[in-house]
Amino acid sequence: MEEKKKMGIAKKITLIILMTTFFTGLLGCFLVFFDMDKFETFVNSFTFMYGLLIVSIGVNSGISKFKEGK
């Protein structure tokens, strides 16, 4: 039971990171003083990590469904 609670927290943190990045970029599109080139460079440097976070959510969900027999 304890393990499932930790996975839920990790999933929520991952989704918060991705949503924060998305909404920062979305807001930056409309703000004149926001340097989108620097933000794009920042996001591109972490693209591999974002991909791994998304894949880990999917793999974790698949493993838990496989164990449950769904």
C-alpha positions as CSV (number, residue, x, y, z in Angstrom):
1,M,0.0,0.0,0.0
2,E,2.8,2.4,0.9
3,E,4.5,1.9,-2.5
4,K,1.4,2.8,-4.4
5,K,1.1,6.1,-2.5
6,K,4.7,7.0,-3.4
7,M,4.0,6.3,-7.1
8,G,1.0,8.6,-7.0
9,I,3.1,11.4,-5.6
10,A,5.8,10.9,-8.2
11,K,3.1,11.0,-10.9
12,K,1.7,14.2,-9.5
13,I,5.1,15.9,-9.3
14,T,5.9,14.9,-12.9
15,L,2.6,16.3,-14.2
16,I,3.1,19.5,-12.2
17,I,6.6,20.0,-13.7
18,L,5.2,19.4,-17.2
19,M,2.2,21.7,-16.7
20,T,4.3,24.5,-15.2
21,T,6.7,24.3,-18.2
22,F,3.7,24.4,-20.7
23,F,1.9,27.3,-19.0
24,T,5.1,29.3,-18.6
25,G,5.7,29.0,-22.4
26,L,2.1,29.8,-23.1
27,L,2.2,32.9,-21.0
28,G,5.6,33.8,-22.5
29,C,4.0,33.9,-26.0
30,F,1.9,36.9,-25.0
31,L,4.3,38.8,-22.8
32,V,6.6,41.2,-24.7
33,F,9.4,41.2,-22.1
34,F,9.6,37.3,-22.0
35,D,12.6,36.0,-24.0
36,M,11.1,33.0,-25.8
37,D,14.5,32.1,-27.4
38,K,16.1,31.6,-23.9
39,F,13.0,29.6,-22.7
40,E,13.2,27.4,-25.8
41,T,16.9,26.7,-25.1
42,F,16.0,25.9,-21.5
43,V,13.2,23.5,-22.5
44,N,15.3,21.9,-25.2
45,S,18.1,21.1,-22.7
46,F,15.6,19.2,-20.6
47,T,13.7,17.5,-23.4
48,F,15.3,14.1,-22.7
49,M,14.4,14.3,-19.0
50,Y,10.8,15.3,-19.8
51,G,10.5,12.3,-22.2
52,L,11.8,9.9,-19.5
53,L,9.3,11.3,-17.0
54,I,6.4,10.8,-19.4
55,V,7.6,7.3,-20.3
56,S,8.0,6.3,-16.7
57,I,4.3,7.2,-16.0
58,G,3.2,5.1,-18.9
59,V,5.4,2.1,-18.0
60,N,4.3,2.3,-14.4
61,S,0.7,2.3,-15.4
62,G,1.2,-0.6,-17.8
63,I,3.1,-2.7,-15.1
64,S,0.4,-2.1,-12.5
65,K,-2.4,-3.1,-15.0
66,F,-0.4,-6.2,-16.0
67,K,0.0,-7.2,-12.3
68,E,-3.8,-6.7,-11.7
69,G,-4.6,-8.8,-14.8
70,K,-6.5,-6.2,-16.7
